[in-house]
Amino acid sequence: MYCRMTTFKGDPEKRAAALEFIDQMKPKFQAMGATQLHWVECAPGDWTLIALYDSKAKADAVMAQATQMIKDAGAASVLNPSTVQRREGEIVRSI
């Protein structure tokens, strides 16, 4: 399994819109090969999207599409694209 974590900053007042955006994107991420998606609210306006894939190859294959979806969300003023950061790696053990 492979995990990609993408952090975002956004206006805390637009939390509902951000959640709606994620709900709309879930089928697209699943169609692109994500096996699980988790939206984590670390603090008001500070969010992390955790996407799990079967392999790094599957995660890499959809990077351009995922990046475009983030840009689309920024255009809709839900997320600030300039704050996007990614971390990723193999899941070596689940507890």
Long-range contacts (C-beta under 8 A, 24 or more apart in sequence): 1-35, 1-52, 1-53, 1-54, 1-90, 1-91, 1-94, 2-52, 2-53, 2-54, 2-55, 2-56, 2-58, 2-59, 2-88, 2-89, 2-90, 2-91, 3-50, 3-51, 3-52, 3-53, 3-88, 3-89, 3-90, 3-91, 4-50, 4-51, 4-53, 4-59, 4-86, 4-87, 4-88, 5-48, 5-49, 5-50, 5-51, 5-86, 5-87, 5-88, 6-48, 6-49, 6-51, 6-66, 6-70, 6-84, 6-85, 6-86, 7-42, 7-46, 7-47, 7-48, 7-49, 7-83, 7-84, 7-85, 7-86, 8-46, 8-47, 8-48, 8-49, 8-70, 8-79, 8-80, 8-83, 8-84, 9-45, 9-46, 9-47, 9-79, 9-80, 9-83, 10-45, 10-47, 10-78, 10-79, 10-80, 10-83, 11-45, 11-77, 12-44, 12-45, 14-77, 14-78, 15-41, 15-44, 15-45, 17-76, 17-77, 17-78, 18-47, 18-73, 18-78, 18-79, 21-73, 21-76, 21-78, 21-79, 22-49, 25-69, 25-73, 28-65, 28-69, 29-62, 29-66, 32-61, 32-62, 32-65, 32-66, 33-58, 33-59, 33-61, 33-62, 34-62, 47-79, 52-91, 56-88, 56-90, 59-88
